[in-house]
Amino acid sequence: MTDIWEETLNWKPSPQQQAQFQSLYELIIEANRQLNLTRITNPEDFWEKHLWDSLRGIKFLISAEAQEGQEISMIDLGTGAGFPGIPVAIAVNNCTVHLVDSTRKKINFIDNILPQLNLNNVKATTCRAEEIGRDSQHREMYDIALIRAVGSASACAEYTLPLLKQGGLAVVYRGNWTEEETITIKNAVQQLGGAIKSIEQFNTPLTHGDRHCLYLRKIRSTPGKFPRAVGVPTQRPL
């Protein structure tokens, strides 16, 4: 896949990074028999829908120039089996990534594989997004918040923006997207102290699936009432 990495992301993994991606795939396939971590098990599907898709959202971070700056603190909410956070941690040299999921068995799996992947810049926590967003050790502490395949876009904004420093960026991974959704989320983001920086549309390189990434900039402190109680952001979106 080296040519496709270069054509689509202007980047390609080093031999060490390629070996880590391969190990990640093998560890997930092995554990998947008991844990049901992912339905995506075909190698090409895994590459496109987990590895490539994870890194396309942070394309701006994986150029050589971007990786020469100061360390970037990231958090990945609803990480599941470690996506997009683990591929991002492998690809971005100057980052730390905190993986968060509410399912303990998934976090236990991640804790077990991190030493095998030789990832010292990653840690994982079992927690709800609403709870960690109110924790003073995490609130407004991160440069970048990643969230993929978790609830409505409005809920994703409510989960991520409280965790960001002023000037930080939320990366919300989506499939299809409409102009109506842009209007709806704009009001939610403003209430949370953010603004829509950009919305990027692109297609996956093998199956040409439609994808979008929303980039939300934190421009002022998030009011203390957000995030709301567990379940509320999903049940009553802003």
N, C-alpha and C positions, 0 to 999 in steps of 0.2 A: 504493500500500500504506500510505499515511499513516494512515488510520483503524485499520488492523490493528496497526501499530506502537503506536499510542496505547492501543488496547483491551487488548493483550496484554502490553506492556512498560511502559506509562505513560511513553512516550518516543517521540520522532520525530526523524529526522535533519534537520539543518540543510540548506539548499541545497548548501553545500560538501560535507557528508558524503554527501548523495545523489549528487552528481557523482562523488565518489570511489568509491562503490559501483558506479555505472554503469561507470566506467573499469575497475574491477577485473573486472567481468563481461566487458567487451569484450576486455581483455588476456588473460584466461584462455581465452576462446573462440578467439581468434586463435592462441594458443600451443598449444592443445589438439590442433590438426591434426598437430603433430610430436611433442608430448611426452606425450600421453595423460594429462593432469593430472586429469581428472574425467569421469565418465559423466553428470554432471548438467549439461545444457547448455540445456534449456528455461528461459526467463527466470523463470517463476513457480516452477519447481522450484529454480532457483538461489537465488532470493530466500528461499524457505522452508527448504530443506535446508542451505544454506550460510550465508546472511546471518542470517536470523531465528534459526536453531538455534544459531549461534555466540553471538549476543547474549543468547539466553534463559538460557544458563548463567551469565552475569555480570549478570543483571538488577539485582542489588543495587548494581552499580557505576555504572549509567548515569543515575541520577536526578541532577538538577541539584545537589542537596545533596552527593551523594557525590563529585562532581567538583570540589568546592571545597577538598578537603583536600590533604594532602601527596602528592607523587608516589608512585605505586605501581609497583613493579618486578614484571614478569611474565615467565614463560617458557612457551612452547608447544612441547610435545614431540610429535614425529611430525606436524609441521604440514602435510606434503604440499604442496599448492598455496597454503598460507597460512591454513588454517582450523583453529581459530577465531581465530588470532592477529591476522590483518590486519583483519577486521571489528571486533575488540575495540579495536585500536589506533586505528581511525578513530573509533569511538564514544566512547571514554573519553579525555577531554582530558589528564588528569593521570597518564599512564602511560608507561612504556617497556616494550617487548615484545621478547623475544629468541626468535626462531623457530629450532627445531632439527629437522632431518630427516637421515636417514642416506643419502638419495639426492641425489647432487651436482647432477643436472640440475634437480631441483626447487628447490634452494637457489639455483642460478644463475638460474633463472627469477625467483625472488623478488627477488634482488639487482637484476635488470634492471628490474623494475616499480616498486620502491620510489620512485625519483626521479619517475617518471611519476605516481605517486599522491600525491606531495608528502608522504611520510611520513618525517619526520626522527626519529621516536621508535621506530623499528624497526630491528633488525639480525638477520642470519640466519647460521647456522653449520651446516656439514655435520658431523654427529657422531652416534654412537649414544647413546641415553639412558643406558645403563649407564656409558658413558665420561664423559659430562659430569657425571653424578651424583657422580663421584669426583674431579672437577677442583676444586682449592681456589679457583679464581676464580669458581666457580659454586655449589659446595656450600654450602647454608644461606645463600644470598644473596638469595632472592626472597620477595616478599610473597605472590604467587599463582602457582600452576603449573596450566596448562591441558593436558588430554590428551583427545583425541577419536578414537574408532575405532582404538585401538591395544591389541591383546591383551586378556587377561583383566583383570578389575577388580583382582585381586591384583597382577598385573604392573604395572598403572597406578599402584597405590599405591607399589610398590617403585621405580618410575621417578621419581615426583614428590616424595615426602616428603623424601628426602635433600637436595633442592634448596631446601627452604623454610626461612626463618628460623623461630625459635620463635614461635608464634602465627600463622604463615602458613597459607594455605588452598589445598588442592588441589581443583580442579574436574574431576571425571571424568564425561565425557559418555557416556551409554549409551542403548541402545534399550530392549529389554525388561529387566525386573529381577524377581527372585524373593526371597522371604524366606530361602530356603536360601542364596542368594548373600550376603545380609546377614550371616548367621551365619559363613560362610566367610571373608569379607573382614575381619570384626571382629578375628579373631585375627591376621591378617596386618598390619593397620594398627597394632595394639598393639605388635607386634615392631618396627615401623619408627618408633616414637616418636609415633604419631598417635592420633586418636580420630575416630569418625564424628560429624560435627557434625549433618548432616541428609541425608536422601534425598528429593528432590523428584520427583514424577511429574507430567507434563503432556502435552498433546497439541499437535501442530503445527497451525497455524491454518487451513491450506488443505486438506490431505489427512487431517488428524486422526490422524496417526501417533503411536504410543505412544513417549514419551521419558522418560528419567530423568536426573537429575544427582545425583552423589554429592559431598558436600562433606566433605572430610577436614581436620581441624585438626591442625597440628603442635604437640604439647604438650611435647615434650622432644627432646633431640638424638637423631638417628638413629644407631644403632650403626655403627661404621666398616666393618663387613663388608658393609653394604648401600650401593648396589645390588650384587648379585653379578655375576659375569662375564657378558660378552655372551652372550645367548641363554638363560641359566639362569633368569631370572625367568619366561620363557614356558614353558620345558620343565619346570621344577620349581616351580610356584607355591607360595608360602608357605601 
